[in-house]
Amino acid sequence: MSEIFSTAPAIVLFPLASFLIILAFGKWMPLRGALAGIVATGFSLAVSIWVALQMALNGVGPYQETLYEFIAGLEGEGVTLTFGVLFDPLSVLMLIIVSLIAFLVHVFSLGYMNDEGETGLPRYYASLSLFTFSMLAFVVADNLLMAFVFFELVGLCSYLLIGFWFRRDGPPSAAKKAFLVTRFGDYFFLVGVVAVFAVFGTTAYAGENSFINQAADMVGDGTEYTFLNLSSQQVIDITALLILGGAIGKSAQFPLHTWLPDAMEGPTPVSALIHAATMVAAGVYLVARMYGFYALSPNVLAILALLGGFTALFAATMALVKQELKQVLAYSTISQYGYMMLALGGGGYVAAVFHLTTHAIFKALLFLGAGAVIIAMHHEENMWEMGGLKDKMRVTYLTFLAGSLALAGLFPFAGFWSKDEALFETLEHALGGADVLFVAYGFGLLAVIITAFYTFRMVFLTFHGEPRTDHAEEPHSIGWNMKLPLVVLGIGSVVAGVLNMGVIKEFIGEDNLFLKEWLDGATIGEEYGTEAFALSYSHYGEQLSEYAGYEAATLSPLGPGAIALVLAVVGLGAAWYLYRAPEPAPHMTKLGGVRTVLMNNYYQDEAQVWFATGFTLPIARGANTFDQGIIDGLVDGAGGVSMYAGERFRKIQTGIVSNYAALLTLGLLLLLVWLGIDGGWWF
Amino acid sequence: MLIELLLAVTLASAFVVFLAPDRYAAKLATTLSVLPVIGTAIMWFSFDASGNALRDGSTIAFETQQEWFELGQYTLQWHVGVDGVSFPLLALTTVLTTLAMISSWTPIKERQSQFYGFMLLMETALIGVFVALDFFVWFVFWEFVLIPMYFLIARWGGPRRKYAAIKFLIYTNVGSLVMFIGIFLMVLNLDGLTVLSLPAITEAVLAAETLGEISLLGIAAFDVKAAAFLLLFLGFAVKVPIVPFHTWLPDAHVEAPTPVSVMLAGVLLKMGTYALLRFNFTMLPDIAVEYALIIAVVGVISIIYGALLAMAQRDLKRIVAYSSISSMGYVIVGLVAFTPHGMGGATFQMVSHGLISGLMFMTVGVIYNATHTRMVGDMSGLFDKMPYTVAIFIAGAFGYMGLPLMSGFAAEVLIFIGAFESAVITAAPLITAMAMFGIVLVAGYLLWAMQRTLYGEYELETGYDIGRAPVHDIAPLLALIGLVILLGVNPDLIYQVIQDAVSPLVDEGLAATTVAVDVFGGVLR
């Protein structure tokens, strides 16, 4: 069975190969490197699916192997840093998502980039391949250090791709901001990784000696740490929060979300791949990957749930007033990742992974749909300049609609099932005694209405009503290479819910919740869920109840499901009521001052810019003045004193013989006196 | 004999180049400088050292030990050899010299034979510093480095070259004087010490700790050692440089021509940290352990303060120069941790920073050759005009920021792990976390500078017509990028020998720990 897994690392290596090839020969390659990227991601996708099938049907896996000793060091002299692979239901699912979206985005790019005659395409495709490689490597990483390595590399690729149109002013600035803000989060992540090394001596996710297992053994064992007298529970809490810092940065959670809307300066296929479906998912994936660790600390789970719920609501409010298509989608992305964090904090591991999956599909679809609209509109992004596109762009409209219905959470589209499950799991554990989850659940519910509203505001403004500009009258046609990915993802948005129809589990039976069974390792080897691979859904469930005190209340999922659906319909209905007119009025302006605050994103960007240029930079300038004036002044001053002293002492050397003779005589006299007293000549 | 041959060939090359006519000097010197690279390559493959050269039970590679002459009670020796600490630095020196010479072809147009002669002379002295195992020999080479460096800055430098060169010379020389006093304070009263070879001094000083032999004018042995440690530390601090003894560095860098900056940042600074490792942390570990917290804080100040200074600069070269101060701060934090990864990582960082800062200075130099300005506000959109140079600039900058799979990341993460679990630094996790904030600051100022110079609409204040850089300007940059990635992907290439050489020091430091705090783990598992 391990033969499959000895070839499976190829999933990661195909895009690496295409990156190197495009880097070296991109200029002379067919389609400027696109072909190599398509072939590589296609192979990755095929092998991922094959591995998944083997796991589902033939029961192979789970599998972990150390492939490369990054820093072996000497025996017994400090920790060993390794790279390895971990193939389990979670990572294989994510591999499929990443390689599928990457493949479709490559195809879409043919239309969005090649057909539009962009220059610098080898750079574009090389970066895409490097991104795909890094992201896949992050997903299969079997330890936290390797995860950090590729977490940072995807950040580099994001920087390169956001700044792709470097001649303009916006993209380089957005790229800088994206890297810097996520770097700030990664700083905490790296401190966390180092802390895990220091406390546990390993960062492996799996294996009997994994840091997660060690941590579980450590909780409440009464160890007092000499460092600040921390208890073992506190050490685990702090470490979990530090690592969460990285997740907050990459998954664009409050307060480090500000980079994501700016990142829309990048080409739209990049937004779909990196800033919607995959890289932004890295933070959520990271928490899910080491969920056994988070399950040990109820405090961190509560923070996670509140943070996620708050972000879901907070970002959704900003999406209400945006005028650019991609901006609405960007804030919606932040909001949706908030739901996933909420689910993780609320004890809904399956729900979070499920929502991650469906969101990847429908949000990639919406971004690609937006890309198609932008091409059709000759690079116009403002929705108020559009209108009436539904008849002229049939495929785009229908698929975009499917994605929107999924995003809004309408039955039976994919987002309905997954968002509902996220909310339901939170409610279940809130009723079970974790009271703080009620607040998070409330945030989440409120965000449902807003989500449905802004989503359909977007749909109505873009596709319905009368065309409001010449471009909207005569949209540019789009090719098959853009339609194909839309159709594939559109179908996905409609049907992906069948993976886990938790809302109606009372009718279809628990056993038919496919994703839940999959994540529990029901189809694979017995060792999944034991000490060696303590990564299964039911193992997390035990940990949640043992350490976090999460108990699920007995509750039918139908009621809460109906509530969420009704709220979504209310939101949709409101949007329909306000924006269905052929010439819709800008209703949001009635909000007045609130709108101004929302348009300015609660002045968060200003606050961060102030922190960089109004706070840090003056300190730096002050330090520089101090350095030049005082420190270097002292150095030059010391030189000056010597020069001055030298100048003065030089005066002794007058060159007048009589002066020297007088000094000589004086010296001789003093010598005689001293010798006389000390040597006893006179006394 | 390989080491003697290396020194002789390099020195002979220097004289040949001095005598060669200007128009052949560049190519001739570059060709001759390949010989030491070949020499180190041969050494690489037959390298058989184990342990730390200064400690008992080690095998020193390519060792020669020969009595030379008597000086008072001491017998001076010709004692050279390399171990896992010095060899990577030796290799760095020879490789970087050759690459720096290639990068000189464009900017150096005057008195070429003298320029390249001085470069080779400096290389000879640098090799000497890293191979010397006798104090006297080491000190001669150590001081000799300054002479060619002085001339290289003062003759081929920018407008304020005289000031910068004399400041460099006097400052580092005063540092040497302080250090020299420190050495003699340490060895003066050691009975039975008749040779001044570094291993002998080390053994005598370490043994003296228990015998109480060091005492001067009735001062307790420990205080004398502490005073010696302080003097040595101050002396080397100028060279590293450690804040607040750093102000000669930006002046020297800004005035020095590109290849000289490369050597200055790439190798000369490492003399300081190398000497700290060899003297302070090898010979006086008990003092280092006692004052570990203070030393670590000094390192943290260098990191943060250096980064803040870099942020305030407008001159690209000054930015890189100040960031060197920041990077060398990591070395201090790593060394004082007395953990395998701390000390090993610090040594790895010496090599890594040598490559990356060399790369950055060279790239800035290539841009300057074309634009005749280094000011951030004077240019924008260079990516359009010099795509390859700018791509390399971006890669180098990310290397500087510690991007994984480039050597800087390996070095920094090792230092962080090592420092975090240090048993000798009080509140090590907190100190380490503060040091680590440097990785955010470095990203801040480099990305900001890149945004303003490399991207946007093409503009150039100086009005020069710029095109792509010549191949011989790009080639050394590519070579350095290659090395940075190679060491980043496979750090063990040099890290294993480094760790082998520092582990006896770690043991000694921990053995000296009487005041130590417990490991972070609280319970040792």
HADDOCK unambig.tbl for C-alpha pairs under 7 A between the chains (distance, minus, plus):
assign (segid A and resid 70 and name CA) (segid B and resid 490 and name CA) 6.26 0.50 0.50
assign (segid A and resid 70 and name CA) (segid B and resid 491 and name CA) 6.99 0.50 0.50
assign (segid A and resid 71 and name CA) (segid B and resid 491 and name CA) 6.30 0.50 0.50
assign (segid A and resid 71 and name CA) (segid B and resid 492 and name CA) 5.71 0.50 0.50
assign (segid A and resid 72 and name CA) (segid B and resid 492 and name CA) 6.88 0.50 0.50
assign (segid A and resid 73 and name CA) (segid B and resid 492 and name CA) 6.90 0.50 0.50
assign (segid A and resid 73 and name CA) (segid B and resid 495 and name CA) 6.87 0.50 0.50
assign (segid A and resid 73 and name CA) (segid B and resid 496 and name CA) 5.46 0.50 0.50
assign (segid A and resid 73 and name CA) (segid B and resid 499 and name CA) 6.77 0.50 0.50
assign (segid A and resid 74 and name CA) (segid B and resid 496 and name CA) 6.54 0.50 0.50
assign (segid A and resid 74 and name CA) (segid B and resid 499 and name CA) 6.86 0.50 0.50
assign (segid A and resid 77 and name CA) (segid B and resid 340 and name CA) 5.75 0.50 0.50
assign (segid A and resid 78 and name CA) (segid B and resid 340 and name CA) 5.78 0.50 0.50
assign (segid A and resid 78 and name CA) (segid B and resid 341 and name CA) 6.17 0.50 0.50
assign (segid A and resid 149 and name CA) (segid B and resid 404 and name CA) 5.23 0.50 0.50
assign (segid A and resid 152 and name CA) (segid B and resid 403 and name CA) 6.90 0.50 0.50
assign (segid A and resid 152 and name CA) (segid B and resid 404 and name CA) 6.86 0.50 0.50
assign (segid A and resid 153 and name CA) (segid B and resid 404 and name CA) 6.89 0.50 0.50
assign (segid A and resid 166 and name CA) (segid B and resid 455 and name CA) 5.30 0.50 0.50
assign (segid A and resid 166 and name CA) (segid B and resid 456 and name CA) 5.78 0.50 0.50
assign (segid A and resid 167 and name CA) (segid B and resid 381 and name CA) 6.65 0.50 0.50
assign (segid A and resid 167 and name CA) (segid B and resid 455 and name CA) 5.90 0.50 0.50
assign (segid A and resid 167 and name CA) (segid B and resid 456 and name CA) 4.18 0.50 0.50
assign (segid A and resid 167 and name CA) (segid B and resid 457 and name CA) 5.15 0.50 0.50
assign (segid A and resid 168 and name CA) (segid B and resid 456 and name CA) 5.13 0.50 0.50
assign (segid A and resid 168 and name CA) (segid B and resid 457 and name CA) 6.55 0.50 0.50
assign (segid A and resid 169 and name CA) (segid B and resid 456 and name CA) 5.27 0.50 0.50
assign (segid A and resid 172 and name CA) (segid B and resid 451 and name CA) 5.83 0.50 0.50
assign (segid A and resid 172 and name CA) (segid B and resid 455 and name CA) 6.54 0.50 0.50
assign (segid A and resid 173 and name CA) (segid B and resid 451 and name CA) 6.58 0.50 0.50
assign (segid A and resid 176 and name CA) (segid B and resid 447 and name CA) 5.92 0.50 0.50
assign (segid A and resid 180 and name CA) (segid B and resid 443 and name CA) 6.56 0.50 0.50
assign (segid A and resid 180 and name CA) (segid B and resid 444 and name CA) 6.44 0.50 0.50
assign (segid A and resid 183 and name CA) (segid B and resid 440 and name CA) 6.27 0.50 0.50
assign (segid A and resid 184 and name CA) (segid B and resid 440 and name CA) 6.00 0.50 0.50
assign (segid A and resid 187 and name CA) (segid B and resid 437 and name CA) 6.87 0.50 0.50
assign (segid A and resid 187 and name CA) (segid B and resid 440 and name CA) 6.90 0.50 0.50
assign (segid A and resid 191 and name CA) (segid B and resid 433 and name CA) 6.39 0.50 0.50
assign (segid A and resid 194 and name CA) (segid B and resid 416 and name CA) 6.82 0.50 0.50
assign (segid A and resid 194 and name CA) (segid B and resid 417 and name CA) 5.33 0.50 0.50
assign (segid A and resid 198 and name CA) (segid B and resid 417 and name CA) 6.91 0.50 0.50
assign (segid A and resid 198 and name CA) (segid B and resid 420 and name CA) 6.81 0.50 0.50
assign (segid A and resid 198 and name CA) (segid B and resid 421 and name CA) 5.52 0.50 0.50
assign (segid A and resid 198 and name CA) (segid B and resid 521 and name CA) 7.00 0.50 0.50
assign (segid A and resid 199 and name CA) (segid B and resid 520 and name CA) 6.99 0.50 0.50
assign (segid A and resid 199 and name CA) (segid B and resid 521 and name CA) 5.39 0.50 0.50
assign (segid A and resid 224 and name CA) (segid B and resid 522 and name CA) 6.91 0.50 0.50
assign (segid A and resid 225 and name CA) (segid B and resid 520 and name CA) 6.76 0.50 0.50
assign (segid A and resid 225 and name CA) (segid B and resid 521 and name CA) 6.64 0.50 0.50
assign (segid A and resid 225 and name CA) (segid B and resid 522 and name CA) 4.86 0.50 0.50
assign (segid A and resid 226 and name CA) (segid B and resid 518 and name CA) 6.53 0.50 0.50
assign (segid A and resid 226 and name CA) (segid B and resid 520 and name CA) 6.67 0.50 0.50
assign (segid A and resid 226 and name CA) (segid B and resid 522 and name CA) 5.63 0.50 0.50
assign (segid A and resid 227 and name CA) (segid B and resid 427 and name CA) 6.32 0.50 0.50
assign (segid A and resid 227 and name CA) (segid B and resid 520 and name CA) 6.16 0.50 0.50
assign (segid A and resid 617 and name CA) (segid B and resid 312 and name CA) 6.99 0.50 0.50
assign (segid A and resid 620 and name CA) (segid B and resid 308 and name CA) 4.56 0.50 0.50
assign (segid A and resid 620 and name CA) (segid B and resid 309 and name CA) 5.73 0.50 0.50
assign (segid A and resid 620 and name CA) (segid B and resid 311 and name CA) 6.13 0.50 0.50
assign (segid A and resid 620 and name CA) (segid B and resid 312 and name CA) 5.39 0.50 0.50
assign (segid A and resid 621 and name CA) (segid B and resid 312 and name CA) 5.10 0.50 0.50
assign (segid A and resid 623 and name CA) (segid B and resid 308 and name CA) 6.90 0.50 0.50
assign (segid A and resid 623 and name CA) (segid B and resid 309 and name CA) 6.30 0.50 0.50
assign (segid A and resid 624 and name CA) (segid B and resid 309 and name CA) 5.32 0.50 0.50
assign (segid A and resid 624 and name CA) (segid B and resid 312 and name CA) 6.40 0.50 0.50
assign (segid A and resid 631 and name CA) (segid B and resid 244 and name CA) 6.82 0.50 0.50
assign (segid A and resid 632 and name CA) (segid B and resid 247 and name CA) 5.65 0.50 0.50
